[in-house]
Amino acid sequence: MYAFSQRKIVSLGNLGCEDKFCSCATSINDSKQVVGLSELNIKKENNKYSYHAFLWENGSLFDLGNLENDEDSIAYSINRNGDVVGISGNRDVNDFYDWDMVPEERLSGQNRAEW
C-alpha cells in the first residue's frame, strides 16, 4: 500500500502478507494517521487469507487485531482525535466497534487496541 506525501510515494507496508498489494487504506485524518485493512499470512478454512484492521502513524504500521473468536477486522474511519471505527467478525457475523487507543506499554501481545 502506498500514499502520496509531499510529492513522493511512501510505502505504508502491510501486516505480513507476501503480495505487495494486499492492504487497503480506508481513511486518513488531519494528523496524517491512516487506517484500513491488510491481509495476514494466515490462510482460513476457505483457502482465503485473514485480514486485520491497521493504524499507520509516523512511519509505523500497527495491527489493531480483532475480537476473540473473530477471524477478520476492518478499520473504516479515523477522526481528528484518533478514534477508529470499524468491524470485527467472521463469515457469519460482523459487529461494529470503536477502537480505544491506549499506550503500548499497558498492553500485552502484538495488538495496540484495547476493547
C-alpha positions as CSV (number, residue, x, y, z in Angstrom):
1,M,0.0,0.0,0.0
2,Y,1.3,3.4,-0.9
3,A,0.5,7.1,0.0
4,F,1.3,10.2,-1.9
5,S,3.1,12.6,0.5
6,Q,5.0,15.8,-0.3
7,R,5.1,14.8,-4.0
8,K,6.6,11.4,-3.1
9,I,5.0,8.0,-3.0
10,V,5.5,6.5,0.5
11,S,5.1,2.7,1.3
12,L,2.8,2.1,4.2
13,G,3.6,-1.6,4.4
14,N,1.4,-4.5,5.2
15,L,0.8,-6.9,8.1
16,G,2.8,-9.8,6.8
17,C,1.2,-10.9,3.5
18,E,3.5,-11.9,0.7
19,D,1.8,-9.9,-2.0
20,K,2.8,-6.3,-2.1
21,F,-0.7,-5.2,-3.0
22,C,-2.6,-6.9,-0.1
23,S,-3.6,-3.9,2.0
24,C,-6.1,-1.0,1.6
25,A,-6.3,2.4,3.3
26,T,-9.9,3.5,4.0
27,S,-9.4,6.8,5.9
28,I,-6.8,9.5,6.9
29,N,-7.2,12.3,9.4
30,D,-5.6,15.7,9.7
31,S,-2.8,14.2,11.9
32,K,-1.8,12.0,8.9
33,Q,-2.9,8.8,10.7
34,V,-4.1,6.2,8.2
35,V,-6.5,3.2,8.9
36,G,-7.6,0.3,6.7
37,L,-7.1,-3.4,6.4
38,S,-4.3,-5.7,5.5
39,E,-4.2,-9.4,4.7
40,L,-2.2,-11.6,7.1
41,N,-0.1,-14.5,6.1
42,I,-2.7,-16.9,7.6
43,K,-5.0,-19.0,5.5
44,K,-8.5,-19.7,6.7
45,E,-10.5,-22.9,6.1
46,N,-11.9,-21.5,2.8
47,N,-8.4,-21.0,1.5
48,K,-8.6,-17.2,1.7
49,Y,-6.3,-15.1,3.9
50,S,-7.4,-13.5,7.2
51,Y,-7.2,-9.7,7.4
52,H,-6.9,-7.2,10.2
53,A,-7.6,-3.6,10.8
54,F,-4.5,-1.4,11.0
55,L,-3.4,2.0,12.1
56,W,-0.4,3.7,10.4
57,E,1.2,6.7,12.0
58,N,4.7,8.3,12.0
59,G,6.1,5.6,9.7
60,S,4.9,2.6,11.7
61,L,2.1,0.1,11.0
62,F,0.1,-1.3,13.9
63,D,-2.2,-4.4,13.9
64,L,-5.4,-3.4,15.6
65,G,-6.4,-7.1,15.9
66,N,-9.9,-8.4,16.2
67,L,-12.3,-9.6,18.9
68,E,-12.0,-13.1,20.4
69,N,-13.3,-15.8,18.1
70,D,-13.4,-13.4,15.1
71,E,-11.3,-14.1,12.0
72,D,-11.2,-10.6,10.5
73,S,-11.4,-6.9,11.2
74,I,-11.6,-3.7,9.1
75,A,-11.0,-0.1,10.2
76,Y,-13.3,2.2,8.2
77,S,-12.6,5.6,9.6
78,I,-10.5,7.7,11.9
79,N,-11.4,11.2,13.2
80,R,-9.1,14.1,14.3
81,N,-8.9,12.7,17.8
82,G,-7.6,9.3,16.6
83,D,-10.8,7.4,17.3
84,V,-11.1,4.5,14.9
85,V,-14.4,2.9,13.9
86,G,-14.6,-0.5,12.2
87,I,-15.9,-4.0,12.3
88,S,-14.7,-7.3,13.7
89,G,-16.3,-10.6,12.6
90,N,-16.3,-13.7,10.5
91,R,-18.3,-15.3,7.7
92,D,-21.5,-15.3,9.8
93,V,-21.5,-12.2,11.9
94,N,-19.9,-8.8,11.8
95,D,-20.1,-6.3,14.7
96,F,-19.2,-2.6,14.6
97,Y,-16.7,-1.4,17.2
98,D,-14.8,1.8,18.2
99,W,-11.2,1.1,19.0
100,D,-9.9,3.0,22.0
101,M,-6.2,3.6,21.7
102,V,-4.1,3.2,24.8
103,P,-0.3,3.4,25.4
104,E,1.5,0.3,24.2
105,E,3.2,-0.3,27.5
106,R,-0.2,-1.1,29.0
107,L,-0.9,-3.9,26.5
108,S,0.5,-7.4,26.1
109,G,0.9,-9.1,22.8
110,Q,1.0,-7.5,19.3
111,N,-2.3,-5.6,19.4
112,R,-2.3,-1.9,20.1
113,A,-6.0,-1.7,20.6
114,E,-7.9,-2.2,23.8
115,W,-11.5,-3.4,23.6
